[in-house]
Structures are given as C-alpha cells and as structure tokens.
Amino acid sequence: MTAVAPAVLGVGRSRLGLPRLGFGAAAQGNLFAELDPADARAAVDAAWDAGVRLFDTAPHYGLGLSERRLGAALAGRPRDEYFLSTKVGRLLRPSPSTAHRRDDMGFAVAADVARVWDASDAGIRTSLAESLERLGHDRVDALYLHDPEEHGLESSLETALPAMAALRAEGIVRAVGVGSKSVDALRAAVATGLVDVVMLAGRYTLLEQPALRDLLPECVAAGVEVVAVGVYNSGALSSPVPRGDLPYEYGEMPELVLDRLRTLAEVCWGHGVELPAAALQYPLRHEAVTSVVIGARTAEQIAENVARFTTEVPDALWRDLQDRGLIP
C-alpha cells in the first residue's frame, strides 16, 4: 500500500500529539466474529504502511486478545513514532466456571476470564500494569477510563480520575481521559478539570449530533481534546448505498433512520462524494475534535478507510447538507 503523506494523517491541531486518523483495535479482539491471526496482523501492518500512527485498544476487547495482538504487531516499530492508548476500569480475572462458554459481550473468545470493575487507585495502577504486560510495551501515551457510567458514574470518576492524574504527574502516561457513548458521562468528566481528552463514541456523527449542544463547547472551553469513534454509528453509515440490513447502534436499522441515510447519501452523491467518506471526515469539522479512530478487520478495509479519509470533500457539500437541515 502506498503511504499517505504525514500532513494528511498527521497531528493536525492536537496539542497532545494525537494524529488525525487512528486505528481502533476492537476487531483485533474478535469483535462479533473470529479474526484469523494473519488477517489481524495484516490489518495493523496495512495501517502502518498507510501512515496511520494512532492505535487504540482496551482490555475489554476480546478479554485481552486485542492488546496482545496489537502489541505484537507494533513490536519493533519506532516507539516514538506512534501514539498508543488503552483503557482502565475493567480488570481481567480468571473465571474457570465460565471457561467453557463464549464471551457474552460480543467478542468471539472463550470466557475464561471475567471483567471485574475496579476504579480504585490500586485497580487503575494494576489495570495499566497488566495492559502493558499484554501489549509488551513499557508505556502508553493516553489512558481512558472505560464506560464509567455503567458502574456508578460519580463514584467511578471520584476515585479513578485522581488516580489517573497521579500517573500523569508521575510521567507514566502523557494524557488521561474517559471513553464513553454517554454525553452526560463525558460532560461530568470534563467538569472535574482532570482530563486532557475524551473519547466520544457515536454521539457526534453525520447522522446525529447530540454532543454538539453542550459537550463539544465545554471541551473547547476547558481545552479538552475529543477523539471521535463510532463515526459510522456501528455500521449504518459504512455503505455508499444505505442498506436496511446494516446495524444501527448495534441493533436493527429503524426505517426512519434508513430514510435519513438515503437522503444523506443522495446529497453526497450529488457532490461526487460517497456517504462513508463524508461520515469519516465530518467530526473533524468541529474545533474540539482532533482525531477520528475507526476499526477495520482486514488490510482491504484499512485501504478503503484511508481512501475515504483522504477524499476531497467540497465545502459545497457541507453547505448543502446544512441548507437541507441534515446537519447543524
């Protein structure tokens, strides 16, 4: 694959050094279906060859499999040339009683370990240490508290964020933040004054923008950077021709959503742009958003995503969408 110029995929306006386009490694953990190890490695290699230098993973993804695969694929590459992030909150602990079952959180792996929520100071430090061991790395650049709203938001933020800030003060990580699909959870995190970055899942996309009213302006005011993930709304925006069999928010596609997608696609085609290309680039139009992270299962999907990210989208398309009331 031909490498893309660093100016295209590079840091852009991020003060933290976050590249504009990132590789999300959930699929490396067998998200929804098993991924052949060779294909998993080829996807990371293709991302690197294309100029991608932001890689994000989590213990949650495949019960540690994503971290192990991603770390192995990045081994030997110049460490100062890429930005690596993982997440804390969920410890992985042996679970012999469920080892015969498949994981029930969407990953095609054996449930031989269980996710145990621990947002204490000791839990955060243990989580990071165990992630580094799985990754085979001596450091990560950013650390996110993963989905705290699912485990008692207020108490999780009160214990985890000071612990994470201490790791930053000690120079163990460069940046700390929270990753969530909940706008309210991310607003609460920003309000603490302890985070550098938030990972916003699916709440600021070409299809819907609930983060626009409060969260994004609050991030700008606080100097908190935003990494947008889930920009295809779990698949709804991933096809140039909208399809009702694609998932929306990890569920079935409602007819009203499909109608809106068809209208969006029609406007995009009118300007010679495929819907997924506009969807991938849309979040970066907001000054708060410094990066977009997107997953891929194969080298071919990497090539497709990079091509979409580097497609020239005319300003006239955005104006047309605004004039039709499809985007703010």
Secondary structure as UniProt FT lines:
FT   HELIX           6..9
FT   TURN            12..13
FT   STRAND          21..24
FT   HELIX           27..29
FT   HELIX           37..49
FT   TURN            50..51
FT   STRAND          54..56
FT   TURN            59..64
FT   HELIX           65..74
FT   TURN            75..76
FT   HELIX           79..81
FT   STRAND          83..88
FT   STRAND          90..94
FT   HELIX           96..98
FT   TURN            99..100
FT   STRAND          113..117
FT   HELIX           121..135
FT   STRAND          142..146
FT   HELIX           148..151
FT   HELIX           153..169
FT   TURN            170..171
FT   STRAND          175..180
FT   HELIX           183..191
FT   TURN            192..193
FT   STRAND          197..201
FT   TURN            210..214
FT   HELIX           215..222
FT   STRAND          225..229
FT   TURN            231..232
FT   HELIX           233..235
FT   TURN            236..237
FT   TURN            244..245
FT   TURN            249..250
FT   HELIX           255..270
FT   TURN            271..272
FT   HELIX           275..281
FT   HELIX           282..285
FT   TURN            287..288
FT   STRAND          289..295
FT   HELIX           299..310
FT   HELIX           315..323
FT   TURN            324..325
//
